[in-house]
Amino acid sequence: MSTQKWTVLGWALLQLLVVVSFFQAEELVCRQRGDPENPQLSKEGDIILGGIFNFHSWKDRQDTYMHKPLPLECTSLSFRGFQYAQTMIFAIEEINNSTDLLPGISLGYKMYDNCDSITRSVKVALLLTNGNEVVSAPTEAPCNRPAEVQAIIGGTSSSPCMAIGTVIGHFYISQISPSATCTCLSDKTKYPSFLRTIPSDYYQSRALAQLVKHFGWTWVGGIRSNDDYGNNGMATFTEAAQQLGICLEYSVSFFRADPPDKIKKIIDIIKASTSKVIVAFLLHVDMDVVLNALSHHNVTGYQWVGSESWIIDFQIGEKDTHHILDGAIGLFIPKAQVSGLKEFILDVKQLSLSSNELFTEFWETLFNCKFKRSNSSAENQRECTGHEDLTGVKNSYTDMSLMPLFNNIYKGVYAVAHALHNLLGCNKTCDYKVQLDPLMILQHIRKIQFKTKERDEVYFDENGDPPAKYEIINWQPTENGIVDFVTVGLYDASLPADKQLSLQNKSLFWSQNSQQVPVSVCSEKCPPGTRKVLQKGKPVCCYDCIRCAEGEISNMTDSITCEQCHHESWSNERRDACVKKEAEFLSYEEIMGVLLTAAALFGTCMTAVVAAIFFTYRTTPIVRANNSELSFLLLFSLTLCFLCSLTFIGRPSEWSCMLRHTAFGITFVLCISCVLGKTIVVLMAFRATLPGSNVMKWFGPAQQRLSVVAFTLIQVVICILWLTISPPFPFKNFTQFKDKIILECALGSAVGFWAVLGYIGLLAILCFILAFLARKLPDNFNEAKLITFSMLIFCAVWMTFIPAYVSSPGKFSVAVEIFAILASSYGLLICIFLPKCYIILLKPEKNTKKNMMGK
């Protein structure tokens, strides 16, 4: 039982060992997935370089993945890819024939067609890396061996290059692209082995934004390829455009394999837009699809701004029969020439001797014929003889406008050759013992710096990018209908920002053959005197122009704010400049000032005339009655009252501000004191007629003079205190009127001002009360009645003065004060002295003592 058990267990262990051995044997073999495939073009050499170009375009197919997908179907031969391959062959042959570069070393090549497909690009990149054997022989390290190629030239668009770089980057196999421009490929953490001989879209997008800004287009549309090239390029353009104040009305994407209804939606968006400029970040194959759709829907009249992928594409220019793209402007890498390359590409006779299927297809497409051995020969096509030549043939293959891109391939091959030359320590011979390592080759390529035979300098920056320079291309139609790609300017990213873009003095053609620069703005520029106010829910380029408020200006176009004028200035009518405010004060030149001055002088003269009359008839009873001395003093004070009003007219100054209020206060107190004295004299005179009364001896002429001096002295003391503590001063009033400066006298101390007025008012009220009490005293000529009436006028004038003064604006408040001074002065003069002058001059018979004392 035990023996049988061990026998069964031993047999099981033996079976397990066999299974394990089988699996170990399986692990020792590296198997290639998929069907084997040979390169489309190849040549043996000591060192092999890989090439990945799109000899064809791929046909879209929807896979269900329920079964193994069929191989990618590549159709429609591309002359551009074939030109790229011929350029690489030309560069390799030139190096092999050189005794200075890699002497004794022959370079070979293996070139695959990626059909511009991402999946196929990955496949052919692995083929170039691993080789083409289905099963590798078991060895100690079966899957670790040198790469089939030392570097790869190609990958002509961004998305395939990103896929290739992701796969081969971990092996540090150098990849040099002549035309993949996506900014993302500069990221060395993701694509450590990627280099290129064309500038990054980081610079192209910014250059396009500057170009759009240069022509004043702030409202544009955007259309892009829905791949890494278009999406990243348009994203960088949008960012740069926003920094320059440019807005995108729309930004749409599409891929050449998209259904027709999506392209129709894009056409509808373009038609419905208000922008007249379209920035197209498209691959040339996508632009071809867009152009067909635009032609079908007759969409014209737009100004196109193009990226380098299509702006000088000969085929697109030929297909633009509706002249939709006439006047297009865009960027392309600078023109270049490689001596001998054009002749090499156009020398197709050698290709007719080759049995390569690609050359056969190329020949048939180039000359539009079919060889007999071709299975797809059509009856309506002529037979190829193999002796056709390019005389009279004009198509995209014979067009050399893409020579700058060919030059990029040429420079890429030479960059690898120079790196190998340095790595192998070549002088007259090379060290064959050096084990080539992809990482070492990559490091040497990054460091190389050389000049081509055309004196073009080649080097790479830390991101694997060359220096960024572009030519500005303008589509200009010729008389025979062919588009001419004219260079009208340059862009050099190495220069300062304000000098990077330069346009030559050449006449530019615009859409619809216009000589005028198209206008594409959401809102017209706001002129000086206005400011921009954004429209709700719209981009910053859409705004309304609002006129600056009073006192604010904007002196530049498209101002976003209005600046406040200095407090001594005011905005003009156009609101584009600040002008000095008009200084307003009551002057002698204006009508109001002239009238008030005339009134003051007339009052002065009138007072002088009365004084002269009184002086002439000073001995008459009516003059001598009631203290003639006070009458002359009153006339003198009235003269001063009339004259002091003149100090209120004219530009305020320090002395005039102090003089006008103090002179007014003192002269009026002097005047009221005289009237008060006269009133007291009247009262005392009638008191003295009573039996036993001797009051007159207490208020004789000396006491009357003393009372006038005392009352006046109090006002003088108030004025001195006012001038000492806080005197009036000239003041510029900016608040009362927006557009004027009111020059006025600030009170300094309001208490002082109102104390002066209050004291005058107190004396006036006291005088009025006393005169009112004496109004009915018996006498033929009772002066108290006249004084009562004059004080009534005086008080009425100054009672109305206060509200009128406070509410009057600017110089009118000064006029009100002058009017009050003159009105009260005229009231005193007329009410007190005019009746006496009437009697003196017209009724002399009443000017007797008997009549004066009559009851």
Secondary structure, DSSP 8 states (H G I E B T S, - for coil): -HHHHHHHHHHHHHHHHHHHHHHHHHHT--B--S-----SEEE--SEEEEEEE-SEEE------SSS------EEEE-HHHHHHHHHHHHHHHHHHT-SSSSTT--EEEEEEE-TT-HHHHHHHHHHHHH-S-SB----SSTT----S-SEEEE--SHHHHHHHHHHHGGGT-EEEESS---GGGG-TTT-TTEEESS--HHHHHHHHHHHHHHTT--EEEEEEESSHHHHHHHHHHHHHHHHTT-EEEEEEEE-TTS-HHHHHHHHHHHHH----EEEEE--HHHHHHHHHHHHHTT----EEEE-TTTTT-HHHHHH-TT-SSTT-EEEE------TTHHHHHH--GGGGG---HHHHHHHHHHHTEE-TT-TT--TTSEE--S----TT--STTT--TTHHHHHHHHHHHHHHHHHHHHHTT-SSS--TTS---HHHHHHHHHH-EEE-TT--EEE--TTS----EEEEEEEEE-TTS-EEEEEEEEEETTS-GGGSEEE-S-----GGG-SS-----SS----TTEEEEE-TTS-TT-EEEEE--TTEE--STT-SS-EE--TTEEE-TTSSSEEE-EEE---SSSHHHHHHHHHHHHHHHHHHHHHHHHHHTTTSHHHHTTTHHHHHHHHHHHHHHHHHGGGGSSS--HHHHHHHHHHHHHHHHHHHHHHHHHHHHHHHHHHHTSTT--GGGGSSHHHHHHHHHHHHHHHHHHHHHHHHHS--EEEEE-SS-SSEEEEEEE-S-HHHHHHHHHHHHHHHHHHHHHHHHTTTS--SS-HHHHHHHHHHHHHHHHHHHHHHHHH--THHHHHHHHHHHHHHHHHHIIIIIHHHHHHHHH-GGG-SHHHHH--
